[in-house]
Amino acid sequence: MRKSSRAGAAVKPVVLERRLAGREFDQLWTLVVAAGAAPGVRHRWATVGHLVRAVIQHERRGTLRVRAGHLEGHLAACVAEEPSLLSLEDFLPADPRDIVVARLGTDIVRLFPGSVERPLADVDRALLVAQAVDGHLVDQLGFGVADVVELGLRYADLAIDLMRSAWPSGELPGEGPVVLTDAEFEAAQQLVALQTPPILTRTPTLRRALEWMTCDASALPYRPESPDSVFGRFLRVTTGGTPRWLPLAFLPECLGRAVTELAATAARTAPAVNDRFAQLVAARVREALWRFSPIVMGPEDVDGLPPTSTHAVQWVMQQGPRRALLVQVAASLNGRGLRLDRPPAALTAIKRRRTAPTEILTVSMARGKLTVHPEVETAALFVVAGAGHLLAPQHPEMPGMSLEDLRWAATSAVADTDLYTFCRDLSRAGRPDLFGWEAINIWEWWQSNGKSLIRGGQAPTMLMIAPHHGEAEWRRGAEQAELEQALVPLGLAPLRDCCATDRPTVGPPAVYYWASQTPPTPPGIESQGSASGSHERPPMRGWTMHISAVPVAIAKTDPEWATDAFHLLHDLSGALAFGLGQVDAAWQDSHHDCDTVGYRLALQPAAADRRGEHRIWLDRAGVEAGPRGPVCVGVLNVALEAFGGDAVPDMRAVHEDMAAAIRDLALAGGASPHGAEDVLTLWQSAPPTLAIRAVQPVASRQRLVSAIALEDALVADMDRRVAEAVHESGVHPGDYIGRDAKDLDRAVLAPAALAVLSDRLSAHNMDELLAFGMIQLERCVADRERVLRSLEQSAALLSVEWDPVERHREVAEEYLLLRRCIETTIEAALRLEPRGPEQVDALAWMELTAAARAYLSATMRSESVHHQVSPVGLRVSETFELSTFAIEWGSGVGAEGDEKVYDLAMTAFGRTRAELRLALDTDSDHSSDPAGDDGPVDAAVDAALLQEFGASGMDVLTTLFALAQWPLDEEDDDTIVRAPAELVDYLIESTVVGDDPDGPRRLKTALDLLTSRSADLQAAEWKPWHARSRKRRLLVQPLPQLSDGRLIVAPHWCLASLAVYRNYLSQGQLPWSQPPAPRVVDEALAQLRARRNKALESAVAVALRSFGWTAIENVKETKPERLGVPALAGEIDCVAGHPDSHIIWLLEVKDPVDTHATPDIRRSLDAFFKDTSTRRSYATQLRRKYEDLIPYTEQVAGALGLPERPDSDPYVIRPMFVTRWPTAAAFVTSPFPFMALPQLRDRLRQGQLGLHSAPAEPPTRRQ
C-alpha cells in the first residue's frame, strides 16, 4: 500500500514527477521495458514496477530524450516517493540469462522468471488447471486457461529472443546499483515496436483471451504489496489508443493471476470442474507416491480418474509391509475447498493411533474404509492444490505439501524412503515449532542437512528455514533445457510427464515414463467397501538420449525385456548414446540434406545372426510422421548368446557391429550414403564405449538384487538420539581433545549408540535377523564385486571422462562401511539373542544398520582420538550436535605423554592403493604379490595350522571355496540354511579333501572353525571397530549359527572370507591377533614373513637391473668392504646406481602386512617412526645406515662400478623406503621418501628415478 500525506504532514516528494517531466513517452516506456527484462536490474524489479505505474500516469509528454543511464536516478526517486519499496526487494529473482524452457504443445518456449518463486511449477500447474476447466470456459467465455498460458509464454519467448543478444555476460550485481546497457535499451526499442505479433492473434480464442488481458491505463491496478501480482491479470495496457505489453518482469505473475481468476470463474459457474480438478490432482499425487513405493492403496478409478473427498484420506502409501503413509488431498480451484470445517481425517487417524497404539485403526478413505493393524507404523501427509501458488499448512503431527512440492520431492529424492522418513521426522514428538514458507524450503533444508530437520541433542524452541529454496527448480530447468528440446522432435512426452530423469555429470542423460497395471492388497492393511484399490507402480519405459541437432532416443528400460537380457541391453543403450556423442559432428553432417529430424531406436534380444557374422545389427527401420517432421523408428537386434556364458565376444568386433548398425540406421533415416560412411569410419576409429570381460564365476548366482543401503535419514536420527544422550549426561558444549574426547566417546557416545542398537534388536527375533542380515551381506559383497569389476573393466578398456581411481576409492569405502554395519548388526544379534515379535522388513533393517553405523562411528572416532594417526578432536555444539575437527599437525595438541602424533593423509593413501589396484587389475582382498609361493598357503604354515587347529589353511580355503559353489535353484534365497552334518556331507562329496582318510574330520573341524556362535561372541570381548585383532568376527567365521543349530551359508560372503584368509596367510599372518597364535604356528608364520621380505629385496634388485641400474643387495654389517666403507651399523638391503645418474639410492626394503583398522595402522606407523627403549624404528635404522655411507660416497660409487663424475655434479646418496604395496607410513610426514614396488617399476620404465642428472626427490613432507 502506498503512503499518503495527511494535513500537517511533510509535503509528498515530487522528485519523480520532475524527473519524468518533459521526457518523450515512448522512450520512457522503452526504458521500463528494458529495465523489466534486464538481468542487471532484477534485484530492483519491485521498484521498476512503481516506475512503470508512474510512466503510465505521466501526462506531460515531452520531447526530451531518455537514456539507459537515467534508470538509476529514476529508481532512487521512486524510493524517495515510496520508501516501503525497499522492503519488497528482499528476493533476488532467477537470472533470465539461464536458458530454461517449457513445452507448449509441440513447441518449446523459453521462460522468463520474473519475480515469481517457481516459474516452471507455475506453468505445470496452469496446464493442469486448463485440463479441468477449459471445456467449460471456452463455452462460457470463448477462451480458456490454455489460451491465456499460450499468450503469456509465446510473447515472453519472442521478447527474450529479441533481448538476449543485448544482455551483458559475466557476473551481475544482486544488490546495489543497477546495470542497464545501451544495447539493452536499443533491443527494448525493437521489442516495443514489435507490439503484438500475428502468431498471438491467429485464432479467435487467442484474440478473446488477449482482449480479456488488456486494460486501459486508467484501469490498470497497481498493488505493490500484492502476494500474487502487482498489476493484476493484465499483460497489456492501452495508452493513447495503443496497447503496450507490460515489461517481462511482471508477465509471469500477471499470467498466474489470470489463471486463478479464470479458475475461480469456472468453479463458481460450473462446480463440476472443481471435482474434475480434484480428481486430476489425486492422480498426480498417486504418480508422485509411486516414486517412493510400489504399492499405493486407494479407491478404484472411475472413468480413468480416482474418486476424491476433501474430508477423507485419499491414498495410503505402503513403505514396506509394516509402515504406511496416510495421504490426504485437498484440491480447490477457488480456495474455498481448502478451508476444512473439521480436522483433517489423516490427522485424526494419526492422533488415534498415538493414543491407542494397540488397537486396529480404521481410516476413512475417499470411498470406503481401510483398517490398519497395530503393528503397522503410520505417518501422515496433507497435500493441497489450487489454481495458484499455495503454502501448505504445517501441523506438528502432520506435515503439508503443495502438489508442486510433492512432485519436486518425487523427482529430487535420493531414496525410496525419503518421503516417509521426511514426514516421520517432521511429525516427531518434541520437534520445535517450524516456519519455512513453502514445503520445498523444508524439503531442501532436510536433504542438505543429512536428511534431518535437527541433528543436535537439544532442539531449539523455534526453527525458521530460509525461503527461496525453490531456486533449485530453476537451476535444474537450466540443466535440462537441451534435454527438453531434444524430446520434442522425437514425439516423446515433456519432462513434466516423466517419472524420473537421469542427468549424469558425464555421459548421456535418460528419461523414464510410467506404463500401467495392478496387484494384491499388501499385508497389514485390509480394505472395506470400495476402498479396495491396490494401485501398483507401473513398469518404466526409459530412453537414453543423444542430444544433438538430430537427436536419438535409445531404449534403456523396457517392460518386455527378460531379466537375462536387461543388464546387457541397458548397458548397450548407454554405450550407443555415448558413441553417438563421439561422432556427433559427422552424424549432424550426414543429415544436412535430410528431412529426418530424429531417431527412436528400440533394442531387442534375438537369436544369433543367421550368418553368424554379427552380434548387434539393425533388424528394421522406417520413417514415420513426427511433431516436427519425419522420425526414423528402428529396432536393433542383440544376440544374447554371443555375450553369455564363459565366452565373451571380440570387443573390437562388437565395436564394429555398433558402428555398422548406426550407419545402417542413418541410411534408413535418409542420411547421405557418404555421410553415413563417415559416421561408420569415425565410430570405428573412436574409443570403444562398451566393455565386457570374461570372468570365471565361482558362486552359482551372479546377479543379485542390490543390498539395502545405509539411509541418511535414519543415520541422522540415530546421531540425534546419541546427541540427546550427550545432552542428558551433563556434558557441556565445547571442543574435546585427547583423553577428554576419548572418555566422552567411550563413556557416553558409544554406550548410547549401543543402547539404541540393542533396543532396536530386541524388537526382533535373532533367527530372523540372521537370515535377513546374511542375505544383505551376501548382496553387499556381490554388489561390491560387480561394481568394482565393471569400473575396472571400463578403466582398462574404455576412454572414460571420469576419474576411475577416485571412483574406485569412493566405491570401495562406501561398500566397506555398509559391510561393517551389516556385520556389526549380525554380531550384535548373535550376542544378544533377542526374541522380539516384530518382523524384519527393509526399513527396520535400515534402522538397525543406522544404529550400527552410529555405534561404529563413536567407537572408531574414539580410536582415532586415542591413536592420533590423523589428529582430530570432538566438537559438541551449543545445540549438542556432534562433529570432529582436525587438529593442526605439529601443535602437540591431543597427544598424551610422549605419544607420537601422526598426520596420515587417509584419502591420498586410499587413492594410491586404488590406483595401483586398477593398474594391476587385482582385487583389494587378494595378496599383492604371493612372493613366489607354490600354493595359496605356505607348506610349513599349513602343517603348523593342521597340527595346532586340526585343520590346515588349505582345508579352510577349500571349505570356503566349496561352500561358495553351492548350487542354487531359481526359487532359492540368496543364502542356504543347512544343518552342519549336511554341510559336511556336501564338503566330503565335492572336495578332494573328502577323499583323504582324515579328510572328513578335517572338513568338520574347518567348518567348526568357520562358525560364529552366540556363546563364543558372548564370551569374547566384543570390539566390532577392530579388524584383525578379533578371532570372533563374522568375516573370519562367516557361518552364523541359528538357534536350532543350523548354519547360514552365503556364497559370495564365503568368497570374501576366503580372500581374507588367503591374504593374511600369504603375508605370514593369521586373520586375528587375539588370542595369540600357538608357538609352532607363530614360528612358521615368522619364517614366511622373513622369506617374503628377502624375496621382495630380490625383486627390487631385479627391477633395478632390468633397467640398467647396478645393484648391490643384502650387505651384512660384517661385510662393509662390499661397499668400500669401513663399518656398517646394520644390514643394508640394497644400494643402486646408474651411469647416467648422479644419485645413488640407499634402499631400505620393508614388507609390512596390510593394515586397515586404526590400531593396526598405528602399530605400523610406530614400527617405521617411533623409537622405544628396546627397539629402534625403521627410520632410525635407515638414518644410521645413511650416515654410515655419506662420508664414503665415492667409494660406494666405485663399488657399484659407476664412472667418475665431474666435481660440479658429484654423486649423492639418497635414502628411500621401498615396500611391496603402498603403506600408511608413506602418507605421513617423514624424513625419507617411500615407493611401492609397482611404483618403482613405473618410475624405472619412465626413466624418472634420477636419470639424466634429474634432481633427487627431497624427503617427503606428506604425500
Secondary structure, DSSP 8 states (H G I E B T S, - for coil): ------TTS-----HHHHHHTTB-HHHHHHHHHHHTT-GGGGGGHHHHHHHHHHHHH------B---GGGHHHHHHHHHHH-GGGGGG-------TTS--EEEETTEEEE---TT-S-HHHHHHHHHHHHHHHHHHHHHHHS--HHHHHHHHHHHHHHHHHHHGGGS--S---SSSS----HHHHHHHHHHHHH-S-GGGGSSHHHHHHHHHTEEEGGG----TT-SS-TTTT-SEEEETTEEEE--GGGHHHHHHHHHHHHHHHHHHH-THHHHHHHHHHHHHHHHHHHTT-SEEE----BTTB----TTSEEEEEESSTTEEEEEEEEE-SSSGGGS-SS--HHHHHHHHHHH-TTS-EEEEBSSSEEEE-TTSEEEEEEEEE-SS------BTTB-EEEHHHHHHHHHH-SSTTHHHHHHHHHT-TT--EEE-SSHHHHHHHHHHTTS-S--SSS--SEEE--S-TTHHHHHHHHHTHHHHHHHTTTT---GGG-SEEE--SSS--EEEEE--------TTEEEEGGG--EEE---EEEEEEE-SSS-EEEEEE-TTS-HHHHHHHHHHHHHHHHHHHHTHHHHHHTTTT----EEEEEEEEE---TTS--SEEEEEEEEEE-SSSEEEEEEEEEEGGGGSSS----HHHHHHHHHHHHHHHHHHTT--HHHHHHHHHHHHHS------------SS-----------HHHHHHHHHHHHHHHHHTT--SEEE-HHHHHHHIIIIIHHHHHHHHHHHHHTBBHHHHHHHHHHHHHHHHHHHHHHHHHHHHHHHHS--SS-HHHHHHHHHHHHHHHHHHHHHHHHHHHHH--B--B---HHHHHHHHHHHHHHHHHHHHHHHHHH-SS-EEEEE-TT--EEEEE--TTS-TT--TT-------HHHHHHHHHHHHHHHT--TTS-S--TT-SSSS-HHHHHHHHHHHSS-HHHHHHHHHHHHT----TTS-SSEEE-HHHHHHHHHHHSSGGGSTTHHHHHHHHHHHTEE-HHHHHHS---TT-STTBSS-TTTS-EEB-TTS-EEE-HHHHHHHHHHHHHHHHTT--S--BS---HHHHHHHHHHHHHHHHHHHHHHHHHHHHTT-EEEEEE-TT-GGGGT-S--SS-EEEEEE-TT-SEEEEEEEE------SHHHHHHHHHHHH---SS---HHHHHHHHHHHHGGGHHHHHHHTT-----TTS--EEEEEEEESS--GGGGS--SS-EEEHHHHHHHHHTT-SSGGG-------S--
